[in-house]
Every structure is written in structure tokens, then in C-alpha cells.
Amino acid sequence: MEKYQKPKIENWSSRFTFLMASIGFSVGLGNIWRFPYVAGENGGAAFIIVYLACALCIGVPLVMSEWAIGRKAKNAASAAGSFKEVAISEGLSTKWAGVGGMGIIAVFMMMLTYTVITGWTLDYFSMSIMGEFTAMTPEKSATIFDGLMSDPLRLIFWHSVVVFITVFVNSKGVQGGIEKAVRILMPSLFICLLIMVAYSSVVGDMTAALHFLLTPDFSLITGETFLLALGQAFFSIGIAMAVMVTYGSYLDKGASIGKNSFIVVFADTFVAMLAGFAIFPLVFAHGLTPDAGAGLVFQVLPIALSDLAGGQIFSAIFFLLLIAAALTSCIGNFEPIVAWTTEKSKLSRKKATYLAGSVMWLLGLLSVLSLNILKDFHPFDFINLLENKSIFASLDYIAASILLPLGGFLTAIFVGWKVSAKTMQAELNLSNRQFFLWQCLIKFIAPLAILVVFISGIMS
């Protein structure tokens, strides 16, 4: 019998492609879809300031930590394997591998809903191309959205398309698949976003949008603002999803983790702000409210665009932008699942990718059906936190509200309190002053803030 040979772990071909892949993973529906409506519901500029503080003081140190773990454990591509290797090298318990494993479980659960939501963007793009967003009213917009949610075959079709694209790209490897995809998708995303901002500044009420997004009313800041801002930072940047650890394992020793982490978080926030400048001028010009919640993009924006000059063309551009953002995140989210499957199954990367993709597609059908046929099926009613939640809602809650904050907290404890300072400083390559600041943030600020968010979320 031929002896199994461990697959060689690839490196990024350049710093640019590493940054594009990391930014592409971070920049997703969390920026274009979730950030504008969360900011809209929570005071605009006041929320954004709190979010920036969370992103810089908690997001950056944790991204640096995850990259450092991945790069330190160069022989393990999966997040679980990386935590295990670092723990062994430090004389710690191998049970720390469970932190990486938790991230893999979280990102897999998120993918079971994310591929479905990405399918919505493809459907809305096709509708915008066919001119279905003309003479839109709130009633018509709601009918269109409800019609999509109630059509399982349509949702299954788009879910299947998204899974196929994701699996195809990831099966080609880091350089042959992920890098090639982000070279196409990321420029497309930025071009579409800039076109939408320019269009909104001409036909929308940019003055009102600038005031809303840049003039803070600090009286609007409450304890809940901090909770939502930190939760948005986790969701948007992609903390504790095992992706940054996996991407770090493909990173060469000469790359600056500190500089690159600031670039990724800045780019992620910049895209979120641009999305606000693209969306809110249209919302205000149409007399709509910015606090429309999760339906802001899929239900409110088609109304705002329907009677504006070139509305059909620009609605297509906007949903093309959403597709690019969603697909880059799908590709990034799927990579740690592929790495773990390859590591555990001892299959080739291609076979492991198609195996993981098949399981993801099959289980994703439960998310699709829970939006219609199984919408009244609440399988976890015996758990108080999941009472009255559908399969779709339960997967989202467990991953985003439990596993991500818990994973972030344990990562901060691991690198801040368990791994030696000498090891972390060597991997991060920071000056003594910079390293001291990182230590303060990762040992005290980050775990305390995450713990508060976690407990508050559970209690509420």
C-alpha cells in the first residue's frame, strides 16, 4: 500500500495577494448588508466611533494573534492543528486545539446560512437585470422578498450555485484558486462600490448622509451600543472563525503581522463606510428611514432606486457588488473547513474540498427549508436560548453569539497568558513598546470586553 504523504502547505505568492485574500474574507455581507443597517438602527456616527474603537483595540490584536498562531505552527494548515502545535511547543495541554476546533465548527455553521444569503444576492441581481424593480412600493418590495423566502426550489438552486463556485475555487488551492478569485472579485467590488457612491452623491441626499454618518450624537451611546459594536467587529473582521489562523499558516516569516493587520482592519472599515455613503443618500432622498433593520438592502434599497434615473442599471451594479463581497467571504470561510478535512481525512486537497462541499450543500438544505417548509419547526425548544428559533436562526445564533465570542475570549487567554511572551514577540516582531501595548490589549482589554459582550448576549 502506498504510504500517505502529507500535502505540502502552500504559501501566498505575494504580500499583495495575501492582503487581498484577507481583506476579501473580511469584506463581505457584514460590511455591505449588516454594517449599514446596524449603524442605521443605533445612531449612525455615534455607533461608528464605538465600532472603530472596538476594531482597533480588540479586532487588531486578535487578528495579529490568529496570524501569529498560524504562522508559528507552519506544519499544520487547520486551525485546530495550529493551536495544538503551538501548545505542544510551549509545553501546554493539547486540549487547546479545541479553540481552533471551535472556530472551525463556528465557521461551518455560519456557512450553512451564509451560502443561502449569498444566494439571495444572486437572485436579486437577476431580478434587477430583468427590470423587476420598477415602480416599487413598500408592499411590492415586501412581496418580492417574501416570494423568494417561500420558494424552496429557487433558494435551493441559488444555494447550489454558491456552493459550487466556492468548492470549485477552493479545490484549486491557495495560489491557483483563492488568489486568482480575489484578483477578479476584489477589484470588481471596489469599482462597483465607488460607482455606487458617485451615483448616490448625484441623485441622493449626500448632505443628510454625511451628517448621519459623520456627526455623532454621543447621547445615543448606551451599553447596548458597545455590545453591538463589538459583535459587529467580530462578524465583519472575521475574528475567531479559524480563517485568519489558516491564512496565517500560509504566511512567510518575512511578512509584518502588525502592519498587515492594521491594513486589513482599515480596509474592512473603509468598505463599510463607503457602503454607508452608497446606501444612505438614496434612503434619505426617498424619505425612507435609516433604521429599517435587516431589510435595508433587500427591501428598502430597491424602493429607493426604482424611481431614480438609471435605477435599474445601478440596482444591478449594487447587487453585483453584494455578490462580489459575499463570494470572497464564502471562499475565505470555506478554507479552514477544507484545511481541516484534508488534515483529518488524509485525502488530496481536491477530494477533501469536494467532500466538505457536499456535506455543506446537504446540510445547507436544512437552512433553506427552515425559511419556508420547516419555518415552524423549532428543534431546540428544549434549550431556553434557542426557544422558538428555526434551524436557520439557531445556526446563526450559536455561531455568532456563542462560539465566536467564546473562541475570541479563549484565543486572547491562550496567546496572552499561556504562550510565552518571548514566543509571541518573536512571531509578531514588534518593538518593546509596541509589544507592551499589544500585551495590555490582548491580556486585559480584549478578554474583559468579550466576556461582558458574551454574558450580556446570553442574559438578553
Secondary structure as the mmCIF struct_conf table of DSSP 4:
data_model
#
loop_
_struct_conf.conf_type_id
_struct_conf.id
_struct_conf.beg_label_comp_id
_struct_conf.beg_label_asym_id
_struct_conf.beg_label_seq_id
_struct_conf.end_label_comp_id
_struct_conf.end_label_asym_id
_struct_conf.end_label_seq_id
HELX_LH_PP_P HELX_LH_PP_P1 GLU A 2 TYR A 4
HELX_LH_PP_P HELX_LH_PP_P2 LYS A 6 GLU A 10
BEND BEND1 SER A 13 SER A 13
HELX_RH_AL_P HELX_RH_AL_P1 ARG A 15 SER A 26
BEND BEND2 VAL A 27 GLY A 28
HELX_RH_AL_P HELX_RH_AL_P2 LEU A 29 LEU A 29
HELX_RH_PI_P HELX_RH_PI_P1 GLY A 30 ARG A 34
HELX_RH_AL_P HELX_RH_AL_P3 PHE A 35 GLU A 41
TURN_TY1_P TURN_TY1_P1 ASN A 42 GLY A 44
HELX_RH_AL_P HELX_RH_AL_P4 ALA A 45 CYS A 54
HELX_RH_PI_P HELX_RH_PI_P2 ALA A 55 GLY A 59
HELX_RH_AL_P HELX_RH_AL_P5 VAL A 60 LYS A 72
BEND BEND3 ALA A 73 ALA A 73
TURN_TY1_P TURN_TY1_P2 LYS A 74 ASN A 75
BEND BEND4 SER A 78 SER A 78
HELX_RH_AL_P HELX_RH_AL_P6 ALA A 79 SER A 89
TURN_TY1_P TURN_TY1_P3 GLU A 90 GLY A 91
HELX_RH_3T_P HELX_RH_3T_P1 THR A 94 TRP A 96
HELX_RH_AL_P HELX_RH_AL_P7 ALA A 97 ILE A 129
TURN_TY1_P TURN_TY1_P4 MET A 130 GLY A 131
BEND BEND5 THR A 134 ALA A 135
HELX_RH_AL_P HELX_RH_AL_P8 PRO A 138 MET A 149
TURN_TY1_P TURN_TY1_P5 SER A 150 SER A 150
HELX_RH_AL_P HELX_RH_AL_P9 PRO A 152 SER A 171
TURN_TY1_P TURN_TY1_P6 LYS A 172 LYS A 172
HELX_RH_AL_P HELX_RH_AL_P10 GLY A 173 GLY A 173
HELX_RH_PI_P HELX_RH_PI_P3 VAL A 174 ILE A 178
HELX_RH_AL_P HELX_RH_AL_P11 GLU A 179 VAL A 203
BEND BEND6 GLY A 204 GLY A 204
HELX_RH_AL_P HELX_RH_AL_P12 MET A 206 LEU A 214
BEND BEND7 THR A 215 THR A 215
HELX_RH_3T_P HELX_RH_3T_P2 PHE A 218 LEU A 220
HELX_RH_AL_P HELX_RH_AL_P13 GLY A 223 ALA A 233
HELX_RH_PI_P HELX_RH_PI_P4 PHE A 234 GLY A 238
TURN_TY1_P TURN_TY1_P7 ILE A 239 ALA A 240
BEND BEND8 MET A 241 ALA A 242
HELX_RH_AL_P HELX_RH_AL_P14 VAL A 243 SER A 249
TURN_TY1_P TURN_TY1_P8 TYR A 250 TYR A 250
TURN_TY1_P TURN_TY1_P9 LYS A 253 GLY A 254
BEND BEND9 ALA A 255 ALA A 255
HELX_RH_AL_P HELX_RH_AL_P15 ILE A 257 ALA A 285
TURN_TY1_P TURN_TY1_P10 HIS A 286 GLY A 287
BEND BEND10 PRO A 290 PRO A 290
HELX_RH_3T_P HELX_RH_3T_P3 GLY A 293 GLY A 295
HELX_RH_PI_P HELX_RH_PI_P5 LEU A 296 VAL A 300
HELX_RH_AL_P HELX_RH_AL_P16 LEU A 301 SER A 306
TURN_TY1_P TURN_TY1_P11 ASP A 307 ASP A 307
BEND BEND11 LEU A 308 LEU A 308
TURN_TY1_P TURN_TY1_P12 ALA A 309 GLY A 310
HELX_RH_AL_P HELX_RH_AL_P17 GLY A 311 SER A 345
HELX_RH_AL_P HELX_RH_AL_P18 ARG A 349 LEU A 369
TURN_TY1_P TURN_TY1_P13 SER A 370 ASP A 376
TURN_TY1_P TURN_TY1_P14 PRO A 379 PHE A 382
BEND BEND12 ILE A 383 ILE A 383
HELX_RH_3T_P HELX_RH_3T_P4 ASN A 384 LEU A 386
TURN_TY1_P TURN_TY1_P15 GLU A 387 ASN A 388
HELX_RH_AL_P HELX_RH_AL_P19 ILE A 391 TYR A 397
HELX_RH_PI_P HELX_RH_PI_P6 ILE A 398 LEU A 403
HELX_RH_AL_P HELX_RH_AL_P20 LEU A 404 ILE A 413
HELX_RH_PI_P HELX_RH_PI_P7 PHE A 414 LYS A 418
BEND BEND13 VAL A 419 VAL A 419
HELX_RH_AL_P HELX_RH_AL_P21 ALA A 421 LEU A 428
TURN_TY1_P TURN_TY1_P16 ASN A 429 ASN A 429
HELX_RH_AL_P HELX_RH_AL_P22 ASN A 432 CYS A 440
HELX_RH_PI_P HELX_RH_PI_P8 LEU A 441 ILE A 445
HELX_RH_AL_P HELX_RH_AL_P23 ALA A 446 MET A 459
#
